[in-house]
């Protein structure tokens, strides 16, 4: 048994670049087909108007300014030497290709930026977008982060996701073989899902042979349909110990080579309704590591091929 219980992102990056590498969150001011009326105007039930972004675009900060500010902050805090520009807010391939080219290349002009990480939906990457990202793979590390959330179409409809499991699989297949690393976002604790449902999502992404995964806790944010359900007593948040065990169960079903980019979420404190323990990120990560030790388990332990 290895001492490293899971393949964490920082270790992966240090092995690739020989130094501390940090992601810099970038807000490009883009939107989402689940918000602009193409699919829906409401978005997913857990996402408010602000979404997961920093608000930097609305404050008038250019991409380069955001990257430079992030670089200054993270180099002081973590002694980071190199950086990845992480286009996080909403769907960051949902724009004309030339607009995307301008945004991505503005980030890449900042000294020390060695890669791009692009957060998007599986229904927002057509051939021109994938061809553009492929152009950068010869000189930069490129991650494409697809929001899956769940491998169950019933759940995807329930949360108003606007795409199905087959759409995600198709996007992965079209992205493969281009030098682009593929990451899936999944959420634990979605309405109506059982433990077995969540572990089936783990098996689904394991079978697809993805390069990485981000595991998120579903927390309730003000101004969302989920907040309404919670207020009406129709949604129960996961307890901390429940989540810790689920993460360990999930990791056991992922291939050891898959990079674990995230194990929980980062709610904005002023927006969080519940659960309060979601704000205790360091404690939650420590509990996950301790639980893996207690159970003497690790990433990939329960994979059964064939």
C-alpha angles and dihedrals in degrees: 000000000000124000090228106077096194139009103259124199098236093055091047092052094045089052090052100044104021094234143060111296122190133192117235113208113230128194110205096178094243126145138212136249087234089062109033096060098261090109103354142333097224102064123207114333093248097049123088128199092276093051119189095317134116097234090237093131092056089050088059099249116151121226092255092049091051091050093047093049091048091048092053092048097045096043089056096043100041103016086240116179101187134033145205119213106228113201097201114155114098119314110345098189092051100105139070112297094244090053090051092048091054092049096046095044093049088059092046092054091069111099114252097026107130101171154003130243112193121197113204148131125272090241093058103066114085124170097274091053093048091046090053093051090046089059090065098049094083092065107017141044107252124194122183111201114203121195108228100151093176138012090219120094091204089059093044090055091045093055093042092241095158098219136064138228092266090057090056093049091049092051091051092050092049091049095049122103096025100099090256117131112227124217127183125210115215132179126214119209100034115166114280096007122131127207089261091052090054093047090050087059088055091052091047095056091041090056091051091059096229122181097229148357139208115209116204134189114229105237128175118251126194118259096027134116086241089059088054091051090048092049090051092051093248097118129051121199120225117260117240096251090045091055093046091054092046092053091052091048089049094050091051089063098050124088114259091237093059110105114233104217097175139009101187141006137265110227120192103249094221091054101042118111099171156041099023092200089067087081092062096083098156091047092048093051091047091051091051092051092046092048091052088053093046091051092041088228137132145184110300097014095126100039113130114189125203 
